[in-house]
Amino acid sequence: MDRMLFVAMSGAKETMLAQSSNSNNLANATTPGFLADLQQFRSMPVFGDGYPTRVYGMSERPGTDFKHGAVVHTGRDLDMAINGDGWFAVQSLDGSEAYTRRGDLKVDANGLLTTGNGLPVIGNGGPIAIPPSEKIDIASDGTISIRPLGQGAAELAEIDRIKMVAPSLDMMEKGGDGLMRQRDGQPLEAEAEIQLVTGSLESSNVNIVDSMVDMIDFARRFEMQVKMMKTAEQTDESSASIMRMG
């Protein structure tokens, strides 16, 4: 009975972890540029003294779905979508360089160009600072120009260029903050050939229907594993009762 109980117990625990990952995907179904986490289960033997006679269920995230989301036209000047492969370079909360495809840009109270969730966008020399201006223009190659306060429409000043990179996907991994990084932790060189689609956003690549089906499947799987634990308990009680009768 201990084998049955251990498999069911570990399976229920891992199913809850998988449900948590799936729920995170669903919660970000409307987040621009979000890439869904993949999920899979497998059985793992328990190694120790003697032969591995016990196994346990394990849920793992084998990787990230790098499929691009749909590009949706918004008409907003600071909405940017990367045309094809590539990533925006941003400064994460710990100060390191990380990468995202989220392009709902804005200028914060300190004059920094940030993504919609407040991460500074990196340019040629670090986070991009936008001087006071009447208009901001971002070209398809990421070059940022402004019309200074009080100047005419023809008076444009180029201030920086958004750093965009094109790494090999097999060298990228997603961190707990949802940002992508090189596996070796090193920053990447800028790629000049990447082009932007201005006035547009890349939507999340989460398939809501598939995620809802997975949510139902995980819930039923958890119920089945709980029933297995109860069955193991009842069988153990029956065996003990038979032994007492003997």
Secondary structure, DSSP 8 states (H G I E B T S, - for coil): -HHHHHHHHHHHHHHHHHHHHHHHHHHTTTSTT---B--EEEEEE--SSS----EEEEEE---B------EEE---TTBEEEESS-EEEEE-TTS-EEEE---B-EE-TTSBEE-TTS-BBEETTEE-B--SEEEEEE-TTSEEEEEETT--TT--EEEEE--EE---GGGEEE-TTS-EEETT-------TT-EEEETEEE-----HHHHHHHHHHHHHHHHHHHHHHHHHHHHHHHHHHHHHH-
